[in-house]
Amino acid sequence: MTEINLHACLSGERVVLEPLTLEHTAALSLAARDGALWELWYTSVPHPDEVAAYIQEAMKSESLGESLAFAVRDKLSGLVVGSTRICSWDQANRRLELGYTWYGKSAQRSGINTETKLLLLGYAFETLGVIAVEFRTHWFNQASRQAIARLGAKQDGVLRNHKILKDGSLRDTVVFSILDSEWPAVKANLQFRLLQHKE
């Protein structure tokens, strides 16, 4: 198993990704309220009252070596604006997924997601040495699908009736990926996009 310092932050110019702990409960509850994100039926954003349980589930997954969860802090405001996670980490096959990503409405389309993904992808390919990074989202989550495509990920396919959601509906899951051989071009594109946000 890869030796990982679970207490390390990933820091960029605009965001800091802090290892997720129960100390983030109040701040993440506020972020979820920004846009009432839990009301979007095709996402898995926790209700503000369920954030502590959401964090505990993430920490349990970390303890099993399956994931690394982060709170996303905006350096400009100092506020925690969302959460993201390395998940479905298959260390034997050097693959992982970036998922459970959500931001308060005021942080969306601000460049925060671009830098967050740049940090996570760099960590995945350059530190963890993975050969592929997956992204998965609901068929009906058009904003997420477009955001993943803008990163430079390619669509692999659609898993039909992939999951039964809390409301009993069936989720078709769209799967995207970036390969290690594609990372240099994806990295250059993300860096360019961040420069556009600064101008």
Backbone hydrogen bonds, N-H to C=O, Kabsch-Sander energy under -0.5 kcal/mol:
donor,donor_aa,acceptor,acceptor_aa,energy
4,I,2,T,-0.7
6,L,4,I,-1.1
8,A,5,N,-1.7
10,L,17,L,-2.0
11,S,9,C,-0.5
12,G,15,V,-3.0
16,V,73,R,-2.0
17,L,10,L,-3.4
18,E,16,V,-0.7
18,E,71,A,-2.6
20,L,69,A,-2.4
24,H,21,T,-2.0
25,T,22,L,-1.7
28,L,24,H,-2.7
29,S,25,T,-2.2
30,L,26,A,-1.8
31,A,27,A,-1.9
32,A,28,L,-2.4
33,R,29,S,-1.5
34,D,30,L,-1.0
34,D,31,A,-0.6
35,G,33,R,-1.8
36,A,33,R,-1.4
37,L,32,A,-1.8
39,E,36,A,-1.9
40,L,37,L,-1.8
41,W,39,E,-0.9
43,T,40,L,-1.8
50,E,47,H,-2.7
51,V,48,P,-0.8
54,Y,50,E,-2.1
55,I,51,V,-2.6
56,Q,52,A,-2.3
57,E,53,A,-2.2
58,A,54,Y,-1.8
59,M,55,I,-2.5
60,K,56,Q,-2.1
61,S,57,E,-2.1
62,E,58,A,-2.1
63,S,59,M,-2.1
64,L,60,K,-0.9
65,G,62,E,-2.1
66,E,61,S,-2.1
67,S,61,S,-0.6
68,L,86,I,-2.3
70,F,84,T,-2.9
71,A,18,E,-3.1
72,V,82,G,-2.6
73,R,16,V,-2.8
73,R,71,A,-0.6
74,D,79,L,-2.9
75,K,14,R,-3.4
75,K,73,R,-0.6
76,L,14,R,-0.5
78,G,74,D,-2.6
81,V,72,V,-2.8
81,V,79,L,-0.6
82,G,72,V,-0.9
83,S,102,W,-2.1
84,T,70,F,-2.1
85,R,99,G,-1.6
86,I,68,L,-3.0
87,C,85,R,-0.6
87,C,97,E,-3.3
89,W,66,E,-2.3
90,D,88,S,-0.8
90,D,95,R,-2.6
91,Q,89,W,-1.0
94,R,90,D,-0.6
94,R,91,Q,-0.6
95,R,90,D,-1.9
96,L,132,A,-1.4
97,E,87,C,-2.9
98,L,134,E,-2.6
99,G,85,R,-2.7
99,G,97,E,-0.6
102,W,83,S,-2.2
102,W,100,Y,-0.5
104,G,81,V,-3.0
105,K,34,D,-3.1
107,A,104,G,-1.9
108,Q,104,G,-0.6
108,Q,105,K,-1.1
110,S,107,A,-0.9
115,E,111,G,-2.1
116,T,112,I,-2.5
117,K,113,N,-2.7
118,L,114,T,-2.0
119,L,115,E,-2.6
120,L,116,T,-2.5
121,L,117,K,-3.0
122,G,118,L,-2.2
123,Y,119,L,-2.2
124,A,120,L,-2.7
125,F,121,L,-2.9
126,E,122,G,-2.6
127,T,122,G,-0.6
127,T,123,Y,-1.4
128,L,123,Y,-2.6
130,V,124,A,-2.1
131,I,94,R,-3.2
132,A,94,R,-1.0
133,V,178,I,-2.6
134,E,96,L,-2.8
135,F,176,F,-2.2
137,T,174,V,-1.8
139,W,172,D,-2.3
141,N,138,H,-1.7
142,Q,140,F,-1.7
145,R,141,N,-2.3
146,Q,142,Q,-2.5
147,A,143,A,-2.1
148,I,144,S,-2.5
149,A,145,R,-2.1
150,R,146,Q,-2.2
151,L,147,A,-1.0
151,L,148,I,-0.5
152,G,148,I,-0.6
152,G,149,A,-1.3
153,A,148,I,-1.4
154,K,177,S,-2.5
156,D,175,V,-3.1
157,G,175,V,-1.5
159,L,173,T,-3.3
160,R,158,V,-0.8
162,H,159,L,-0.8
162,H,171,R,-2.0
163,K,171,R,-1.4
165,L,163,K,-0.6
165,L,169,S,-3.0
168,G,165,L,-2.4
171,R,163,K,-3.2
172,D,170,L,-0.5
173,T,159,L,-2.3
173,T,171,R,-0.6
174,V,137,T,-3.1
174,V,172,D,-0.5
175,V,157,G,-2.9
175,V,173,T,-0.5
176,F,135,F,-2.9
177,S,154,K,-2.1
178,I,133,V,-2.2
180,D,131,I,-2.0
182,E,179,L,-1.2
183,W,179,L,-0.9
183,W,180,D,-0.6
186,V,182,E,-2.2
187,K,183,W,-3.3
188,A,184,P,-2.0
189,N,185,A,-2.1
190,L,186,V,-2.5
191,Q,187,K,-2.5
192,F,188,A,-2.0
193,R,189,N,-2.3
194,L,190,L,-2.0
195,L,191,Q,-1.6
196,Q,192,F,-1.5
197,H,193,R,-1.3
198,K,194,L,-1.1
199,E,195,L,-1.0
